[in-house]
Amino acid sequence: MQDIVVTLVFMMALLMFAVFPALKITEFVAKKYTISAKIQNFLTLVFTVVLALGAAIYMKIG
């Protein structure tokens, strides 16, 4: 349980650093496919969380 909490704390610190790459990924997807602004906002949120969680897990393991 403690490992999960530590990973989530790392993730919270990395959220602000994951926003820019998530925006760029979403822009790339929007260029390839026609998507609405609502879907773009949702994709940005999802990519931000996934990137931050991935980096936090990498920090915990490494």
N, C-alpha and C positions, 0 to 999 in steps of 0.2 A: 504494500500500500504506500509506503514511504517513497518508493521509486516512482510511482505514478505521480505523486504530489510534486516531487522534485522536477520531473519532466514537464509538468504543467507550468511550474514556476519559470523554468527556462523558456517555455513557449511564450508566456506572457511578455517576457523581456524581448523576445525576437519578433513579436508581431509587428512592431513599427518598422523593422528592417525588411520584413517580407512584403510590405505593401507595394513598393516600387517594382520588384520583379513580377508580382501578381498583376499589376496594371499592364505591364509590357506583354505578358502572356495573354491577357484578355484582349488587348489591342490586336495582337497577332491573330487570335481566333476570330475576332470581329472582322478582320480584313478577309479571312478565308471564307467565312460563312456570314450570312445575313442574320443578325440576331438583334433583338430589341434591347432598349436601354435597361429594362428591368432584368433581363437575363444577363446583361453585361455586369450589372451591379452584383448580382448573385454569384456569377463566376469569379469576380474579383474577391469577394468575401471567401468563397470556397478555396481559391488558390492561395490566398493569404494564410488561412488557417492550415492548409496542407503543407505549405512551405515552412511555416513556423514550427509546426509539429515535427516535420521531417528533420529540421535543423536541431530541434531540441532532443530528439531521439539520438541523432548522431552525436551530439555533445555528451549525452548520458552514456552512450556505449563507448565512445572514443576516449 
